[in-house]
Amino acid sequence: MRFKRIDRDPDAPVAVTAVVALAVGLFAAFLFAVSADITSNSVRDVRAAYGGRGEPGTVTVTDLRKAVGRGSDSCVGTFRPDAGGPAREEVRLHMDGPCEIGRTEEGARLVEGREGPFTAGDHDRAFVDGNAGGSVTALILMNLFCLGLGIPFGFFALALAAQFATTLVIRARRRIGGTRR
């Protein structure tokens, strides 16, 4: 049994295909960028929580910021490095137990905040006693979401780009050689 070859329609709307491929590709790139940003911040936090990264020091709770709406309260304090140097104010603290003003904990690890295009990781954070502050959950769930959507959208964008390129080649051949193939 011989299969009949189905050719692409050379008169397909090229501009629409290009715009859709670009939009889908940009959305996939956005999801990949969000995943990379979340991963870099979460991995830094988890490593600091378990003593593998960050500047060691002592933290003192100075404020408890109530969450508005849903969410958890933020414990804020001062971080003093073990090696000396200036103390850092307004550091978000992640530790087990109650957040009581005046509470002091040794063995904290500081992760300096850095600007990221998609996350709120621009504040300094200190971790005590292996409390990763939800970073593991964020790492897993957000990557499942972003990559779960990003990979299919990325493949779809590649397929549309291939269709776009094929249509352009067919049109060019038709103009040059006067043939339909």
N, C-alpha and C positions, 0 to 999 in steps of 0.2 A: 504494500500500500504506500503510495507516495503522497506526501503532504504538500499542499499548495503553499507557496511562500506568500506571506501577507506583508506587503510593503507599507511603510509609513505614508501617511497622506502628505505629499509635498506641499500642499496648499494649506496646511495647518497654520493657525494663527501663531506666528513666531513670537510676536511681542508679548502676548498673553503668557505663553510658556516661559519666556525669559523673566517676566515680572513675578510669576508664581514661584519659579525656581529660586529667584533671588530672595523673595520673602520667606520661603520655607527654609532656605539655607541660613539666612540671618537669624531666624528663630532658633534653629538648631545650634548655631554658634553661640547665641545668647545662653542657651541651656548649658552648653559645655563650659562657658566662662563662669557661670554661676556655680557649677559643680566644682571647678578648679579652685575658685575663691573660697568656697565653703570648706573644701578639703584642706587647703593650706592652713586656714585659721583653726579648724578643728584638730588637725594633727598636732599643731603647735600647742594647743591647749591640753590635749591628752598627754603629750610627752611631758609637759610641765607638771601636770597633776600627779604623775607617777615618778617624778624626780629625774627625768631624762633631759630636761631642757629648762632654761630660765635661770634667772639670777636668784640665788638663795637669800632668804632674809626673814624678817619678823613682821607680822601684820597686826594692826590694832584697829578694831571696828570703831568708826567715828559717826556713822549714819546708817539708818535703815530707810530705804526709799520704797514706799508703798507702790505697788503696781496699779495702774489705772485699768479698770476692766478686768479681763482675763490675764493671767500670767502670774509669775511669782515675784515676790518682793526682792529688791536688790540690796545686798549688803555692801556697803562702801567703807573704805578705811584708808589708813596710811601704811605704806610699805617702807621698811628700813632695811637696806641691804646689809648682809653679814660682813661684807668687805669694807664697809664704811661708805661714805658718800652721802649726798643729799637724800632726804626722805621724799617719797612720792606721795602726793595727796590725790584724793579722788580715784583710788584704785578699786575696781570691782573685785570683791572677795568671794571665792567659792570654797566653802568649808562645811564640814558636817556639824550638826548641832545648831543651837539657836544663835541668831544674830543679835547679840546684846552689845550695846554701846559700851566701850571700854574693854571688851574681851581682847586678849592678846594671844597670838599663836606663833610659835616658832616653827621653822622647817617649811616656810612658804616658798613658793617659786613664782617669780614675776615673769609675765609675758607682756612685752611692750606692744601697745596697740599700733596698728598701721592702717593707713587708708586702703580700703578695698572698694572696688566699684559697686559691689552688690551686697556686702555684709556690713554689719555694725561692729566691726572689729577694730575700730579706731580708738578704743579706750584701753588703758592698761588693765591687766587682769592678774590676780594672784590666786594661786591654788594651794590648798592645804590638805594633807591626809588623803591623797588619791581621789579627791572629789573633782571630777572633770566637768562638773557644771552643765550637764546635758550635751556636751560636745560629741560624745560617742553617738548619742541618739541623732543629733543633727547630721553628723557625718554619714550615718547609714541611711536614714530616711530621705534626706535631701538628695543624696547621690542616687538612690533608687528612683526617686521622682525625676530628677533632672536627666539622668542617663537613660531612664526608661522611656522618656519622651524624646530626648535628643537624638538617640541612635536611630529610631525609625524615621524621624524627620530628616536627619542627615542623609540616610539612604534614599529617601524620597526626593530630596533636593538633588542628589547625584543622578538619580534616574531621570528627573526632569531635565537636568543639564545635558545628559547624554542624548535625550530625545531632541532637545534644542539643537545640539551640534549635528546630529544626524539629519535633521530637517534642513539645516543650512547647507550641508554637504550635498544633499539631494538636489536642492535648488541650484547650487553652483554647477553641478554636473549637467543639469538640464539646460542651463544657459550656455555652457561651454560647448557641449557635444550635441545638444538637441535631442538627448535621449531621456527616457523616463527613469532609468536605473541609475 
